[in-house]
Amino acid sequence: MSHSNPVLLAVAAAALLTACGGTRTPRYETGPEADKARARADSVRYPYGRADVDFMSGMIHHHAQAIVMSRWAPTRGASPAVIRLTERIINAQTDEIKMMQTWLGDRNQQVPQVDADGKVTMPAMGEHAGHNMGGAMPMMPGMLSDAQMKELEAARGETFDQFFLLYMIQHHRGAVAMVRTLYATPGAGQDQTMFKFAADVETDQSTEITRMLTMLYESPTPPTQRSPE
């Protein structure tokens, strides 16, 4: 009759308990509160600061104006090529606005609201919403002045196409400048979502600038004035 070694039994039991404990799958919570909890956890690993919040808030304003400009195209006699471009801008930037609003809300920051006319409002922070790292929002680089917006709104046909392309090139260049300013700010752009979004903005809008320049100079009467530098 064999006798088991007590020491070996104890080691085997401990190994078994360790193995069983290691196979447990942590419960994955879902819902808005869980999303905020994960955002807070991410913010510890990927810190964000004033420059990041201002970038997201400012880019919401920037995108909102681009969408207003693009929505004018079908009723201003724009060419099919310009209308296709505006449809891409509306679809992409509408989704990006929602993403930026979620990013800000998950971090208890002011969330700019955009109405159907493209007007952006900054609601007051709630009493327990946390510290507002943002502030008054100045005109973002590349955004059109009131006079430029009125000029575009009044244009028709081929003139609208030319103004739209010229002004959207200006607009996109401003967005690219915003990304580069963010990256040049010490400590900014480290948040994982922020970094990917900013990189996408720089790549996508730079590509669209090239496309719009080609459209502009292939038009029946290329502009001799107001041309982008």
Disulfide bonds with the S-S distance in Angstrom:
none
